[in-house]
């Protein structure tokens, strides 16, 4: 097992230099960026690891992709239902940003909130269908509404295909990442276990920018889809196991608890959330980061 800061006798992860006479471990400070589709994903999945990295002297940032404001206009019934569950109303984004800032502070990470709305708020205008009238001027004209439509209207939509009306979003996100990321960075993105559309968009965009990627298992989805990790191993993916100390586990749970509005989405209460994260630690023996066999 490899801990974030190695001790004598263990394998040395990338980024460490070993000096002799006397035996001395020296570590260059590393810059980590964790891509989080929503405000809570990186902390739910990697909060303990982020805390450990910061404790050993690394710089860690959490970039939330879908952190944009709610667009003007009427919400869909689905988005309204989410707000009722979260007990936030239309103040959902400001409340969730505040939760995220507090959680990032607890694990010692910087944060960046990108301006792309959550999928439950995104809208697009359908393209008008083309019509051949074959020169017959008597054919009736086709009228198409130019009003933007909501793209994801149900829980099934959240875990279904990416809406074709936003197919260009992947490249747009990739361009934003490439323009903003430092040249030397350890970039960590979700595996998109569970299949949430925003997780899949985040992963697809990260894979387009040409940097080496680490992947994290999306919690709490991974607890219900352990076969996904077994499939990665069969496909030749490699994982690195990071130990999480008692203090790191405590910081993780406390940071996750900052996302008060989101607890009801996944758990019955705070105690259930804590038990879930502890189960994930036991299941993984720490936190696993994965590397594609294509690298």
C-alpha positions, 0 to 999 in steps of 0.5 A, a space after each residue: 500500500 502506498 501512502 501519500 508521503 512514503 516512509 522508508 522501505 516503501 515504493 516511491 511514487 512519481 514526484 519523489 526523489 531519494 537521497 542517500 548518506 544519510 537516507 533522506 526522503 525529499 518531495 517536490 510540492 505537487 499541484 493537484 486539481 480535482 475535477 468535481 462535476 458538482 459542488 460535493 462530488 470531489 469531497 464525497 469521493 476523495 475528501 480524505 485523500 485531499 486532506 492527506 495531500 495538503 498535510 504533506 505539503 502539496 497544493 490541492 484545488 477542487 474545480 466544480 464544473 457545474 457551478 453556474 448560476 440558474 439561468 433566467 426563466 421558469 424552472 422545470 418541474 424537476 428542478 423545482 422538485 430538487 429545490 424542495 428536497 434540498 430546501 433551498 428554493 432558487 437560492 440553491 446555487 448560493 447555498 451550495 457554493 457556501 457549503 462547498 467553500 466550507 468543505 474545501 476549507 475543512 480539507 485544506 483545498 482551494 476552490 474554483 467555481 466554473 460558470 456552467 449550470 447544473 444539467 437540471 437547469 440547462 436549456 437549448 433551442 432545438 434546431 429547425 428541421 430542414 424541409 424540401 418543398 421541391 419548388 412547390 410554393 403551395 406547400 405549407 411553411 413549417 413553423 418551429 418554436 425558437 424557445 429554449 427547452 429544458 434538456 433533463 426533466 427526470 431522474 432517468 434523464 440524469 442517467 441517460 444519454 447526453 442530450 444531442 443539443 449540447 453535444 458541443 459542450 464536451 469540446 467547450 469544457 475541454 478548451 476551458 480546462 486546457 486554457 486554465 490548467 497549469 502546465 505541471 499538474 496532477 489532474 484527477 477526474 471522475 470515472 463517472 461510475 453511476 453514469 450521471 450525465 454531468 460526470 460523463 461530460 466532465 470525464 469526456 472533456 478531461 480526456 480531450 486535453 491530452 494530460 495524464 489523468 488520475 481517475 477517482 471512483 464516484 462516491 457514493 455511487 461506487 458503493 452500489 456498483 463495485 463491479 465497475 471497479 472489477 471491470 477496470 482491473 480486467 481491462 488492465 487499469 492500474 490503481 494506487 492505494 492511498 492510506 487515510 489516517 484517522 485525522 484524515 477520515 475525520 476531516 473527510 466526514 466533517 467536510 462531507 457534512 458541510 453539504 447539508 442540502 445534499 445529504 438527503 439526496 444520497 442518505 437518510 441522515 448525517 449518521 448514514 452518510 458517515 457510515 457510508 464513507 466509512 464503508 467506502 474506506 473499508 472496501 477500498 483500504 483507503 482511497 484508490 486513484 486509477 490510471 488508464 492502460 492507454 497511458 
